[in-house]
Amino acid sequence: KAAKSLYIKTDIPEEIIKKIRNGWIAGIFNGVLILGILLLTLNTNELTEFTDYWIFADVVIVFSLILGTYLKSRFATTAMVVYLIASKIFIFIEIGKTGSLIMWLFFLYFYFQAMVGTYQYHKIINQT
């Protein structure tokens, strides 16, 4: 089954649309999770101001890239994959823990699929 593109009269396979959709839905879940952590840490004295600002920046970056993913931006989906990996490396260097590896792999899977989906989407769009 194929879906019609809103802008170009061509059929986009539902598999591609699903990859992109699942990516931004996972991104919303990730963004809300990070926002929850930010709200929890605002009332504690355990974290430094730098960490609070970093978490706030993380929320802004993630939600910006989610919007880009929703709009089928190849840059946004690629940046989301790179940003997820870079942020986990940064957290590991700073704290010495990676957090939940299963959750990290969950997000990485969906972000990578969204990235592949946006490249496939634009390949089809550019052929018409």
N, C-alpha and C positions, 0 to 999 in steps of 0.2 A: 504494500500500500504506500502511496506517496502523498505528500502534502504540497499544496500550492504555496509558493513564495508570495509574500505580500507585495513585493516590489517588482518582481520579474515573473513573467508568465512561464514558469517552468515547474516541473515536478521535482520535488526534493524527497528522496526516500525517507520514510518514517523512521527508519533506524538512525539516520543522521540527526533528525530533529530530536529524537529521544535522547541521544548522547548529549546534545547541547542542553536540553531541558533538565536532564538529571544532574548535569554539572552545575547549573545555576541553583537548582534546588538544594544540592549538597552545600553549595556556597552560602546560601541563606542560613542553613543549619549551622555551618561553621561560624558565620558572622554573629549569629545570635548567641552561640556558645561563648565566643570571645567577649561579646558585649556583657554577658552574664558575669564572666570573670572580672571584667572591668568594674562593674557595679559592686561586686563583692569586695574587691580590693580597695575601693574608694574609702571605706570606713575602717580599714585596718591600718595599723602602723608597721606592719611587717615588711611591706614593700617600699622601695625607695621612690622618690618622685620620678626618677628616670624610667623606672619600670612602669609606673602608672601612665606616663606619657607614651611610652612604647606601646602599651596595650591599646591606648586610645588611637594612636597612629595605625596600629594593626587593624582595628575595627574599620577605620576610614578606608584604608587600602583594600581590605577584603570586600567591603560593600561596593567600592568603586569598580573593582574587577568583576564582581558579580553582575553589576549593571552591564559592563562590557561583554560579559559572556552571554547575557540575555539578548544583547543586540548583535550577537554572533561575530564578535570581534576576535580575529586571530591573535592580535597583540594581547588582548586581555586574557584570553585563555592560556596563552603561552606564559605570560607574566604571572598568572595565578599558579601554574605548576612550578615555575622557577622560585616564586616568592614563598610557596609552601616549603620547598626543600631548603631554601636559604634561611627561613625563619627557624626551622627545626635545627639546623646546624648552629645558628646563633644561640638558640635556647640551650642546646647541649654544651656549647662552649661556656656560656655564662653561668648556668645552673648545674650542669653535670648530669642532667636527666633529659630524656627525650619525651617524657610524658607517655601517653598511651600509644604504643606503636600500632596497635590494631586500628585505632581511630585515625591515626596519621595515614596509614595505608588505605583506609576507606576513602578519605578525602583525596589522596593522591590518585587513586583509581578513577574516581568520578571526574576530577579535574583533567586528568590525562585523556579520558574518553571525550570530554567536552572539547579539548584542544584538537583531537583528531577529527571530531565532528565538524568543528568550524573550518578546518582546512578542507575537508571533503565538501562541505556546503559551498565554500567559495570556489572550489574547483568546478563544481556543477554550474554555479552562477556565471562564472567567467567563460564557460564553454558556449553559452547561449548568446 
